[in-house]
Amino acid sequence: MNTPKISDILGIINKKFPFSLAENWDNTGFQLGSPSGSAQKIMVALDPLPEVIEQAISAQCQLLITHHPLIFSPLRQITATTATGKLLLQATAGRLALISMHTNYDIAAEGLNDILATRIGLHDIQPLRISGHAELVKLVVFVPKEHLSVVRETLFEHAEPLGNYCNCTFSADGNGTFQPLKGAQPAIGEIGKLETVEEQRLELLVRKERLSKAIRTLLSVHPYEEPAFDCYPLLNETIPYGLGRVGRLAEPVSLKHLADRILHKLGCTAVRFVGNPSHTVQKVAVCSGSGASLLQDAVRAGADLLLTGDIKYHDAREAEMLGIALIDAGHFPTERIMVEAVLSFLDTSLAQNNFTAELLAADTETDPFTTVMAQPHEGINTKENQ
């Protein structure tokens, strides 16, 4: 097992949760440090808070991975007179690199919104607001027959799955011809002599953003000095990606019952909901963090309910008029679940890539909001007191 570099961690994350998926307004990815630096100890947190950065440095971590980016807007200066500048200087002094997995992790398959939807018991999960489809390229390479297995198996890691099937390729027999010229160093054949070789045409589907790496892998394993390969852009409609998720509960439940379930599943101190407590809910839309902007998308999807955080008063009134229920479980509880998930992902991915690193969860961050529950005798006019 080898110790990964920070660039290795970036590559592992980008392969599963491409940074190219991030929203245009976002600033996700590598934020601070040297790509060639070691990542022997890695901490994961929701926010790059002062206490989190201090904990990571005290634990002698070289890398902190957070959901929310520390550098969000362009910086004109980095000084200790601003909150962001002070944290950047603190991290730099502690030789701590920073990576943000923000909206790319929200949007990507098996990312935060899929985790949230699964956590509360949804099935048949689909993106709520589709922002695009993955672009595919058909990579075709011609390989001597006796080298087919090695080349194919090496390229498996780049092959796009087809539904529930992975390692999907196709091969067919053929004959290749070539004549090595002066200066060539042919693996097969002689200078100045026309050569005919039994070859296999090997095909696989590759995501466009992963094509360059697939070609580098191909060139590293192919026996020829100058292997022949083709790249065909495709119009196939692949699995869509986008913000939020919508799915179905196994059985319909009341709004109050689901609110209680979410309270337990997300470890909330309290949740707020909009709608009749006895209202039946089965089709549910979710958006981690602050997702009230997806209210109309949830209505168009036929959802009975939208689960998110940071719901404002006028969002609630709009939902009442649209006839859709809301559950506000808070920004922190709907996103804090990313820490456990990212640690699990890294643990598996590092082992698969023959890397070893110590992985830690930040335990110093808490929800910034404290909830005080009103008592009926206090005379506050809330639906809970009626």
C-alpha positions as CSV (number, residue, x, y, z in Angstrom):
1,M,0.0,0.0,0.0
2,N,1.2,3.5,-0.9
3,T,0.5,6.9,0.7
4,P,-1.6,9.0,-1.7
5,K,-0.8,12.5,-2.8
6,I,-3.4,15.2,-2.7
7,S,-3.6,14.9,-6.5
8,D,-4.5,11.3,-6.1
9,I,-7.4,12.2,-3.8
10,L,-8.6,14.8,-6.2
11,G,-8.6,12.2,-9.0
12,I,-10.5,9.7,-6.9
13,I,-13.1,12.2,-6.0
14,N,-13.4,13.6,-9.6
15,K,-13.9,10.1,-11.0
16,K,-16.9,9.4,-8.8
17,F,-18.3,13.0,-8.3
18,P,-16.9,15.0,-11.2
19,F,-16.2,18.6,-10.3
20,S,-17.5,19.6,-13.7
21,L,-21.0,18.9,-12.4
22,A,-20.9,21.8,-10.0
23,E,-23.2,24.7,-10.5
24,N,-21.8,27.8,-12.3
25,W,-22.0,30.0,-9.2
26,D,-20.2,27.5,-7.1
27,N,-16.5,27.2,-6.2
28,T,-15.8,23.6,-5.7
29,G,-12.7,21.4,-5.9
30,F,-9.1,22.1,-4.8
31,Q,-8.9,25.3,-2.7
32,L,-5.5,25.4,-1.0
33,G,-2.2,23.5,-0.9
34,S,0.1,21.7,-3.2
35,P,-1.2,18.8,-5.4
36,S,2.0,16.9,-4.9
37,G,1.7,17.0,-1.1
38,S,1.2,13.9,0.9
39,A,-2.3,12.9,2.2
40,Q,-1.3,10.5,4.9
41,K,-4.0,11.8,7.3
42,I,-7.3,13.2,6.0
43,M,-10.2,14.8,7.9
44,V,-13.7,15.2,6.6
45,A,-16.2,17.9,7.8
46,L,-19.2,19.8,6.7
47,D,-17.8,23.2,7.2
48,P,-14.2,24.7,7.2
49,L,-14.8,26.3,10.6
50,P,-12.0,27.7,12.8
51,E,-12.4,24.8,15.3
52,V,-12.4,22.2,12.5
53,I,-9.2,23.6,10.9
54,E,-7.6,23.7,14.4
55,Q,-8.6,20.1,15.0
56,A,-7.3,18.9,11.7
57,I,-3.9,20.7,12.3
58,S,-3.7,19.3,15.8
59,A,-4.4,15.8,14.5
60,Q,-1.5,16.4,12.0
61,C,-3.8,16.0,9.0
62,Q,-2.4,17.1,5.6
63,L,-5.8,17.4,4.0
64,L,-9.3,18.6,5.0
65,I,-12.2,17.8,2.8
66,T,-15.4,19.8,3.4
67,H,-18.8,20.1,1.8
68,H,-19.0,23.9,1.9
69,P,-16.0,25.8,0.3
70,L,-13.9,28.1,2.3
71,I,-13.1,30.2,-0.8
72,F,-16.5,31.0,-2.3
73,S,-16.1,34.5,-3.9
74,P,-13.0,35.9,-5.6
75,L,-10.5,37.3,-3.1
76,R,-8.6,40.5,-3.6
77,Q,-6.4,39.9,-0.6
78,I,-5.6,37.3,2.0
79,T,-5.1,39.0,5.4
80,A,-5.9,38.1,9.0
81,T,-8.4,41.0,9.0
82,T,-11.1,38.9,7.2
83,A,-12.6,35.7,8.4
84,T,-11.7,33.8,5.2
85,G,-8.2,35.2,5.1
86,K,-7.6,34.4,8.7
87,L,-8.6,30.7,8.1
88,L,-6.5,30.5,5.0
89,L,-3.5,31.7,6.8
90,Q,-4.2,29.3,9.7
91,A,-4.5,26.4,7.3
92,T,-1.3,27.5,5.4
93,A,0.7,27.8,8.6
94,G,-0.5,24.3,9.5
95,R,0.4,22.9,6.1
96,L,-3.3,21.9,5.7
97,A,-4.6,21.5,2.1
98,L,-8.4,22.1,1.5
99,I,-10.8,20.4,-1.0
100,S,-14.5,21.2,-1.3
101,M,-17.1,18.7,-2.5
102,H,-20.1,21.0,-2.8
103,T,-22.7,21.1,-5.6
104,N,-20.8,18.4,-7.6
105,Y,-21.5,16.1,-4.6
106,D,-25.1,17.3,-4.4
107,I,-25.7,16.5,-8.0
108,A,-23.7,13.4,-8.7
109,A,-25.1,9.9,-8.5
110,E,-24.6,8.4,-5.1
111,G,-23.9,11.8,-3.8
112,L,-25.5,13.8,-0.9
113,N,-29.0,13.9,-2.3
114,D,-29.1,10.2,-3.0
115,I,-27.8,9.6,0.5
116,L,-30.5,11.8,2.0
117,A,-33.3,10.2,-0.1
118,T,-32.1,6.7,0.9
119,R,-31.8,7.6,4.5
120,I,-35.4,8.5,4.8
121,G,-36.6,5.4,3.0
122,L,-37.2,6.5,-0.6
123,H,-37.1,4.1,-3.6
124,D,-37.2,4.7,-7.4
125,I,-35.1,7.7,-6.9
126,Q,-34.6,10.2,-9.8
127,P,-33.1,13.7,-10.1
128,L,-35.6,16.4,-9.2
129,R,-34.3,19.2,-11.5
130,I,-32.4,17.7,-14.4
131,S,-29.5,19.9,-15.5
132,G,-27.9,17.5,-18.0
133,H,-26.9,14.1,-19.1
134,A,-23.4,12.6,-19.1
135,E,-21.7,12.8,-22.5
136,L,-20.4,9.5,-23.8
137,V,-17.6,8.7,-26.2
138,K,-17.1,5.3,-27.8
139,L,-13.4,4.4,-27.5
140,V,-12.2,2.0,-30.2
141,V,-8.7,0.5,-30.2
142,F,-7.1,-2.2,-32.3
143,V,-5.1,-4.8,-30.3
144,P,-3.0,-7.9,-31.3
145,K,-5.1,-10.9,-30.5
146,E,-2.7,-12.2,-27.8
147,H,-2.8,-8.9,-25.9
148,L,-6.6,-8.4,-25.9
149,S,-7.3,-9.7,-22.4
150,V,-4.6,-7.5,-20.8
151,V,-5.7,-4.3,-22.6
152,R,-9.4,-5.0,-22.0
153,E,-9.1,-5.7,-18.3
154,T,-6.9,-2.7,-17.8
155,L,-9.5,-0.5,-19.5
156,F,-12.4,-1.9,-17.4
157,E,-12.0,0.9,-14.8
158,H,-12.8,3.5,-17.5
159,A,-15.8,1.6,-19.1
160,E,-19.2,3.2,-18.4
161,P,-21.7,0.9,-16.8
162,L,-24.8,-0.1,-18.8
163,G,-27.6,0.0,-16.2
164,N,-26.7,-2.6,-13.6
165,Y,-23.9,-4.1,-15.7
166,C,-20.2,-3.0,-15.5
167,N,-17.0,-3.9,-17.4
168,C,-19.0,-3.7,-20.7
169,T,-16.8,-4.0,-23.9
170,F,-17.1,-5.5,-27.4
171,S,-14.5,-7.1,-29.5
172,A,-14.3,-8.5,-33.1
173,D,-11.7,-10.2,-35.3
174,G,-9.8,-8.3,-38.1
175,N,-6.5,-7.8,-39.8
176,G,-4.3,-4.8,-39.3
177,T,-1.5,-3.8,-41.7
178,F,1.4,-1.5,-41.2
179,Q,5.0,-0.9,-42.5
180,P,7.5,0.3,-40.0
181,L,9.6,3.2,-41.3
182,K,13.2,4.2,-40.5
183,G,13.4,5.3,-36.8
184,A,10.5,3.1,-35.7
185,Q,10.8,0.6,-32.9
186,P,8.1,-1.9,-33.8
187,A,6.9,-4.5,-31.2
188,I,5.9,-6.6,-34.2
189,G,7.5,-6.6,-37.7
190,E,10.6,-5.2,-39.4
191,I,11.7,-1.9,-40.8
192,G,10.6,-1.4,-44.4
193,K,8.5,-4.6,-44.5
194,L,4.7,-4.6,-44.8
195,E,3.2,-6.5,-41.8
196,T,-0.2,-8.1,-41.5
197,V,-1.3,-8.9,-37.9
198,E,-4.4,-10.6,-36.6
199,E,-6.0,-8.0,-34.4
200,Q,-9.1,-7.4,-32.3
201,R,-11.3,-4.3,-32.5
202,L,-12.0,-3.5,-28.9
203,E,-14.8,-1.0,-28.0
204,L,-16.0,0.5,-24.8
205,L,-18.1,3.5,-23.7
206,V,-16.3,6.2,-21.7
207,R,-17.6,9.4,-20.1
208,K,-16.2,12.4,-22.0
209,E,-14.6,13.9,-18.9
210,R,-12.7,10.6,-18.3
211,L,-11.6,10.1,-21.9
212,S,-8.1,11.6,-21.5
213,K,-7.3,9.4,-18.6
214,A,-8.6,6.3,-20.4
215,I,-6.3,7.1,-23.4
216,R,-3.3,7.5,-21.1
217,T,-4.1,4.1,-19.6
218,L,-4.5,2.6,-23.1
219,L,-1.1,4.0,-24.2
220,S,0.6,2.7,-21.1
221,V,-0.6,-0.9,-21.6
222,H,-0.8,-1.3,-25.4
223,P,2.1,-3.3,-26.9
224,Y,2.4,-1.1,-30.0
225,E,4.7,2.0,-30.2
226,E,1.9,3.8,-32.0
227,P,-1.5,2.1,-31.3
228,A,-4.4,3.0,-33.5
229,F,-7.5,4.1,-31.7
230,D,-10.7,6.2,-32.5
231,C,-13.0,8.3,-30.4
232,Y,-16.6,8.7,-31.5
233,P,-18.9,11.2,-29.7
234,L,-22.3,9.7,-29.1
235,L,-25.8,11.1,-28.9
236,N,-27.0,8.3,-26.6
237,E,-29.1,9.7,-23.8
238,T,-27.5,8.6,-20.6
239,I,-28.7,8.7,-17.0
240,P,-29.6,12.3,-16.2
241,Y,-28.1,14.3,-13.4
242,G,-29.3,17.3,-11.5
243,L,-30.2,18.9,-8.2
244,G,-32.5,17.3,-5.6
245,R,-34.1,13.9,-5.8
246,V,-37.7,12.6,-6.0
247,G,-38.8,9.1,-5.0
248,R,-41.5,7.1,-3.3
249,L,-41.9,5.7,0.2
250,A,-42.6,1.9,0.4
251,E,-45.9,2.7,2.0
252,P,-47.9,6.0,2.3
253,V,-47.6,7.6,5.7
254,S,-49.0,10.7,7.4
255,L,-47.1,14.0,7.3
256,K,-46.6,13.9,11.0
257,H,-45.4,10.3,10.9
258,L,-42.8,11.2,8.3
259,A,-41.7,14.2,10.2
260,D,-41.1,12.0,13.2
261,R,-39.1,9.5,11.1
262,I,-36.9,12.3,9.7
263,L,-36.4,13.7,13.1
264,H,-34.9,10.3,14.1
265,K,-33.1,9.4,10.9
266,L,-31.3,12.7,10.7
267,G,-30.7,13.2,14.4
268,C,-32.5,16.6,14.4
269,T,-33.4,18.4,17.6
270,A,-36.6,19.6,15.9
271,V,-38.2,19.7,12.5
272,R,-40.8,22.1,11.1
273,F,-43.5,21.1,8.7
274,V,-46.1,22.9,6.6
275,G,-49.4,21.1,5.9
276,N,-52.1,19.1,7.6
277,P,-50.4,16.6,10.0
278,S,-52.7,13.8,8.9
279,H,-52.1,14.6,5.2
280,T,-51.0,11.3,3.4
281,V,-47.5,11.4,1.9
282,Q,-45.9,8.8,-0.4
283,K,-44.1,10.6,-3.3
284,V,-41.3,12.8,-1.7
285,A,-38.9,15.3,-3.1
286,V,-35.7,16.1,-1.2
287,C,-32.9,18.7,-1.5
288,S,-30.1,18.8,1.1
289,G,-29.2,22.2,2.6
290,S,-31.2,25.1,1.2
291,G,-33.6,23.8,-1.4
292,A,-36.8,25.9,-1.3
293,S,-36.0,27.1,-4.8
294,L,-36.9,23.6,-6.0
295,L,-40.5,23.9,-4.8
296,Q,-42.0,24.3,-8.3
297,D,-39.9,21.4,-9.5
298,A,-41.4,19.3,-6.7
299,V,-44.9,20.3,-7.7
300,R,-44.2,19.4,-11.3
301,A,-42.9,16.0,-10.3
302,G,-46.2,15.3,-8.5
303,A,-44.5,15.1,-5.1
304,D,-46.7,15.2,-2.0
305,L,-43.9,16.8,0.0
306,L,-40.6,18.6,-0.3
307,L,-38.0,17.9,2.4
308,T,-35.2,20.5,2.7
309,G,-33.8,23.1,5.1
310,D,-33.8,26.9,5.4
311,I,-37.5,27.3,4.4
312,K,-38.7,30.9,4.7
313,Y,-42.1,32.2,5.6
314,H,-43.1,33.1,2.1
315,D,-41.9,29.6,0.8
316,A,-44.3,28.1,3.3
317,R,-47.2,30.3,2.2
318,E,-46.5,29.4,-1.4
319,A,-46.5,25.7,-0.6
320,E,-49.9,26.1,1.1
321,M,-51.3,27.7,-2.0
322,L,-49.8,25.0,-4.3
323,G,-51.1,22.2,-2.1
324,I,-47.7,20.6,-1.3
325,A,-46.4,19.8,2.2
326,L,-43.0,20.9,3.4
327,I,-40.6,19.6,6.0
328,D,-37.8,21.8,7.1
329,A,-35.2,19.6,8.8
330,G,-32.5,22.3,8.8
331,H,-29.5,22.9,6.7
332,F,-27.0,21.2,9.1
333,P,-28.9,17.9,9.7
334,T,-29.7,17.4,6.0
335,E,-26.0,17.9,5.0
336,R,-24.0,16.7,8.0
337,I,-24.6,13.1,6.8
338,M,-22.0,13.7,4.1
339,V,-19.2,13.2,6.6
340,E,-19.9,9.5,7.2
341,A,-20.6,8.9,3.5
342,V,-17.4,10.6,2.3
343,L,-15.3,8.7,4.8
344,S,-16.8,5.4,3.6
345,F,-16.3,6.3,0.0
346,L,-12.7,7.2,0.6
347,D,-12.0,4.1,2.6
348,T,-13.2,1.9,-0.2
349,S,-11.7,3.9,-3.1
350,L,-8.2,4.2,-1.5
351,A,-8.0,0.4,-1.0
352,Q,-9.1,-0.1,-4.6
353,N,-6.3,2.1,-5.8
354,N,-3.7,0.5,-3.5
355,F,-3.5,3.5,-1.2
356,T,-3.6,3.7,2.5
357,A,-4.4,6.8,4.6
358,E,-5.8,7.5,8.1
359,L,-9.3,8.9,7.8
360,L,-10.9,11.1,10.5
361,A,-14.3,12.7,11.1
362,A,-14.3,16.3,12.5
363,D,-16.2,16.1,15.8
364,T,-16.1,19.8,16.7
365,E,-18.9,21.2,14.5
366,T,-22.4,21.5,15.6
367,D,-25.6,23.0,14.3
368,P,-25.4,26.8,14.8
369,F,-29.1,27.0,15.6
370,T,-30.5,26.2,19.1
371,T,-34.2,25.4,19.3
372,V,-36.4,26.5,22.2
373,M,-39.7,24.7,22.2
374,A,-42.8,26.8,23.1
375,Q,-45.1,25.5,25.8
376,P,-48.9,25.7,25.3
377,H,-49.5,27.9,28.4
378,E,-47.2,30.6,27.0
379,G,-50.0,31.7,24.7
380,I,-48.0,31.5,21.5
381,N,-50.4,31.0,18.6
382,T,-48.8,28.1,16.7
383,K,-50.5,25.1,15.1
384,E,-48.8,22.9,17.7
385,N,-50.7,24.7,20.4
386,Q,-54.1,24.7,18.8
